[in-house]
């Protein structure tokens, strides 16, 4: 038996969907499949609406002022997506835990996964490990999965841009 890596994989999917919102249900389903999610039912416009709702709630947790506010916002998401954990071998890849009901529509499935996955990620790695890029003009969300837990930038490109900016500020006459 193995446990799903709900934290890292799901938080990365959430960040990807939040940073570039899907335009339609088909794109949503394709991106979920590309991230390794098993999509049992056809995606519908209602799934896209429910996913947008989940992403709106999730982004509020990302932007929370402190750990307590972040926890409260995630607890609200968890309560709205409540399902008991269950053992499953739905994909034939071994027994693992799911924190959601079987055969849910994609939008409800994503609401459950985002809330549980984010809660597990933050509880396991630290409440600070979900944020927006430190570059002022970049609003990209990322999950800090670094060893040290000190990631400040969404990408090496933004880290380099900020380093150049700081260097120029120090050396300016």
N, C-alpha and C positions, 0 to 999 in steps of 0.2 A: 504494500500500500504506500502511496505517496500523497503529500499535501500539495494542492495547487499553489503556485507562487502568486496568490491573489494580490499581494502588495505591489511588488515591482511591476509586473506585467500589466496589471489593470490600471495602475496609476499612470504608467506610460501611455496606455491607450487613452485614458481620460485626457491627459495633457494634449495628445495628438488631436483628439476630437475637439477639444476646447480651443486650441490654437488655430485650427482650420476646420470650422464647422462644416459638417456634410451638407451638401446642397439638396439631396433627395434621399429617399429610403434605400434605393439601390446602392448609392455610394456609401451610405452608412453600413449596410450589410457587407459590402466588398471590403471596406476598411477593417471591419471587425474580423472577418475571415482572415485577412492578411495578417492581423495581429495574433492569430491562432485561436480565436474564439469559435466554438462550434455554434452555428446558427441553424437551429432546427426548423424554424417556421419562416415563411416568406416575410420580408420586411414590408411594412405598410407606412403610409403617411402618418398614421397615429403613432407608430414606433419612432419616427423622426421627431414628432412633437414631444413625446415622452422623454426622448433622449435630450432634446434641447432643454427641457425642464430640469432634467438631472444635471446637465452641464451648468445651467444657471446656478443651481443650488451648490454644486461642487465648486464653482469659481468663487462664490461667496466664502466658502471655507478656505480656499487658497488665499484670499485677500484678507482674512481675519486679522484683527489687530494683535491678538495674543493667543496663547495656547488654549485658554479657557473658552474664548469665543469660538475658536476653531473646533474644539471638542463639542461644544453645544450645537454648532451648525451640523457637524457630522452625525451627532446623536439624533438630530431631527431627521436627517436623511435615512439613518438606520431604522428609525421607528417607522418611517413611511414605506420602507422596503422590507419590513420584517418578514423573515422566513426562517424556519429552524434548519440547522445544519443537517446534511444527509450524505450518506455514502453513495457513490455512484461509479459506474464503469461505462457511462454512456457512449464514450468514443472508443471503447475497447483498448484503451491504453493504460489500464490499471485502475484500481480502486483509489478514489480520492474524495475529499470533502467538497461539497458545494454548499454555499450559504444562500441558497435560493430554491424556489420550487422548480420542479421539472416542467418542461414544455411551456415556458413563459414566452409571451411576445417579446421581440428584441428590445423594445423600449423599456419594458419592465425589467427584463434581464439586465440591461445596462445600468438602470437605476440601482438595482441590488448590487451588482458587481462593483460599481464605482464607490458606493458607500462602504461596503465591507472591505474592499481592496484598499481603499484609502485609509480606513481606520486601522487595518492590520499593518499597512506600510508605516504609518506614523507611530503606532504603538510599539512596533518592533524596531524601528530605526531612529525615531525621535520626532517630536511634534514640529520641529523646524524644517523637516526635510521635504517641503512642498512650498514652492514660491514662484514668483515671477523673476525674470532676469534683472540683474542689478544695473544694467545699462538703462538710463532714464527713458530713452526713446524706444526701447524694446519692451513689449508687453508679453513676451512668450513665457508660458508656464512650463516648469519642468519639475520632475521628481529628483531629488538629490539621492542618488544611489552610490555616491562616492564612498570610499573606505573611511575617509575622515569626517564626512558630514559637513564639509565647509564649502560646497559648491555654491558659487554666487551667480554664475552666468549660464545661459541656456546652451551656449556653444563656445567653441574655441575662438570663433570669429568675433563674438561679442567680447570675450575676455581680452583679445588682442586690441580691439577697438578702444576699450576702456583703458588699457595699459598705455596705449599711444596718447590718449587724451590726458591722462595723469602726467605722463612724461613731458608733454608739451606745456602743460600748466606749470610744472616745476621749473622748466628751463626758459620760460617766457620772460622777457626783460621787464 
